[in-house]
Amino acid sequence: MDRKTALWCLTVFFGASIIFQALRSATENSSDAVSLAVQAAALAIMIVAIVLIVRKRGKPR
């Protein structure tokens, strides 16, 4: 694994940790189901964004 890939992995990991903690704090007074649904939606958005970025960067110009 090259250095650039490792740094991006760390960035995404810590960024996701911050996002999920913020979502947990924002839904602190809500039920567990609401908290889980919000976090699942955020995860789906992150996965779609990563896939779109990788596809766009992988295309030859």
C-alpha positions in Angstrom: 0.0 0.0 0.0 1.5 3.3 -0.9 1.6 6.3 1.4 -1.1 8.3 -0.2 -3.6 5.4 0.1 -2.8 4.9 3.7 -3.2 8.6 4.5 -6.6 8.7 2.8 -7.7 5.6 4.7 -6.8 7.3 8.0 -8.5 10.5 7.0 -11.7 8.7 6.1 -11.6 6.6 9.3 -11.1 9.5 11.6 -13.6 11.7 9.7 -16.2 9.0 9.9 -15.6 8.7 13.7 -16.2 12.4 14.2 -19.3 12.3 12.0 -20.8 9.3 13.8 -20.0 10.8 17.3 -21.7 14.1 16.2 -24.8 12.2 15.0 -24.9 10.2 18.2 -24.8 13.4 20.2 -27.4 15.0 18.0 -29.8 12.1 18.5 -29.0 11.6 22.2 -32.6 12.2 23.4 -34.1 10.1 20.6 -34.8 6.4 20.6 -32.2 3.9 19.6 -34.1 3.2 16.4 -33.9 6.8 15.3 -30.2 7.0 16.2 -29.5 3.8 14.2 -31.5 5.0 11.2 -29.7 8.3 11.1 -26.3 6.6 11.4 -27.3 4.1 8.7 -28.4 6.9 6.4 -25.1 8.7 7.0 -23.1 5.5 6.2 -25.0 5.0 3.0 -24.3 8.6 1.9 -20.6 8.1 2.7 -20.4 4.9 0.8 -22.1 6.4 -2.3 -19.8 9.4 -2.1 -16.6 7.3 -1.9 -17.8 5.1 -4.8 -18.5 8.2 -6.9 -15.1 9.8 -6.1 -13.2 6.6 -6.9 -15.0 6.1 -10.1 -14.5 9.7 -11.2 -10.7 9.5 -10.3 -10.3 6.2 -12.0 -11.5 7.3 -15.4 -8.8 8.0 -18.0 -8.7 11.6 -19.2 
